[in-house]
Amino acid sequence: MPVKKVDTCVFKYILGESPKKAKNTTATAATSTAGSDPTQKSEKTKEEEMEEAVRDLKIMYITKCELKEGLQLFDSLQADHDSCVALHMAKLHLLDLDKNRLTKLDEVMDAARNVISHLDQTSIIAYYGMKADTRPGAALIKTQMEKNKQILVDAYVRLGCAQGDCILQRRRCCEEDATSDSPSNAGVPDVSVEDLDSTLVEVQKLIDLNDAKAYQVALRHSLVHKHYGRALKCMFKQTEEKSTKELDTKINEVYNMLGWEHIERHFTNWFYVKYPSNYQPF
């Protein structure tokens, strides 16, 4: 059935030009210098840009070097770039990832505290308490605050892990000293449980303990307080992401601490199936 046209209206649209975005000449390296104002304009010469690029390249290679060479490279850069947070973060990673980390826990804790001292934690927490940021350059401020928060979380987690390892190591040495005449905890830093508790509080101000970044420090806190059920919960969450033989061995040790001999026995037998020494030929 044909439709009868009743009326028509002509619309005329006039589209204006989109506003031009103001060029932002602020420094893009948000975490390179502690306390820098992200909204402050910075016009750098080509020579200054080249020096910063060379500095960043050297910082990147600190963690790729052996411990001795990495520390030497850090010392050579510290004289001129002591305010660079990325430089101190590279030293923390170098020490924390060393194969002999348990013998350098004191240095790891000092490096972590040094990184934390270069960041304004109050301003970071206050920023995330704001409902909306209407300041000019809000996007750049957000980028910088996110980077600073990540660095702060990383430093606190590594500090807490080192503190927990110190306490557990001293506790293990004390148990061995009970059957020995010579003390074996002489080189282990003296860290109190209260120190670890306060570090965990700082971590909780920034992220939730169920976050994957907090698993390691939450696990050590559980073991220090002998909350083995909570420790198992942390380990099971890690196995959901990636299951390794080392992690499964730690889970079995916690079963032993709980006195669950039947589960420990089953888990030990399951190891031969899950991690066979060799595979049966076809």
Long-range contacts (C-beta under 8 A, 24 or more apart in sequence): 24-137, 24-140, 26-137, 26-140, 29-56, 29-86, 30-140, 30-143, 30-144, 30-147, 30-148, 31-85, 31-86, 31-144, 31-147, 31-148, 31-151, 32-56, 32-84, 32-85, 32-86, 33-83, 33-84, 33-85, 34-83, 34-84, 34-85, 34-118, 34-119, 34-120, 35-83, 35-120, 38-137, 38-140, 38-141, 38-143, 38-144, 39-135, 39-136, 39-137, 39-140, 39-141, 55-81, 55-84, 56-86, 59-84, 59-86, 59-87, 59-90, 60-90, 62-87, 62-90, 62-91, 62-93, 62-94, 63-90, 63-93, 63-94, 63-97, 65-94, 67-94, 67-95, 67-98, 70-94, 83-118, 85-115, 85-118, 85-119, 85-148, 85-151, 88-114, 88-115, 88-118, 89-115, 89-151, 89-154, 89-155, 92-155, 92-158, 96-158, 96-161, 96-162, 102-165, 102-169, 103-187, 105-162, 105-165, 105-166, 105-169, 105-188, 105-189, 106-189, 108-158, 108-159, 108-162, 109-159, 109-162, 109-163, 109-166, 109-189, 109-191, 112-155, 112-156, 112-158, 112-159, 112-162, 113-159, 115-151, 115-152, 115-155, 116-152, 116-155, 116-156, 116-159, 119-148, 119-151, 119-152, 119-155, 120-148, 121-152, 121-202, 124-148, 124-149, 124-152, 124-206, 125-205, 125-206, 149-206, 152-206, 153-203, 153-206, 153-207, 153-213, 153-214, 154-213, 156-199, 156-202, 156-203, 156-206, 156-217, 157-203, 157-213, 157-214, 157-216, 157-217, 159-199, 160-196, 160-199, 160-200, 160-203, 160-217, 160-220, 160-221, 161-216, 161-217, 161-220, 163-191, 163-195, 163-196, 163-199, 163-220, 164-196, 164-217, 164-220, 164-221, 164-223, 164-224, 165-220, 166-190, 166-191, 167-191, 167-192, 167-193, 167-196, 167-224, 168-220, 168-223, 168-224, 193-224, 193-225, 196-220, 196-221, 196-224, 197-221, 210-237, 212-237, 212-241, 223-254, 226-257, 228-254, 228-257, 228-258, 229-258, 245-271, 245-275, 248-274, 248-275
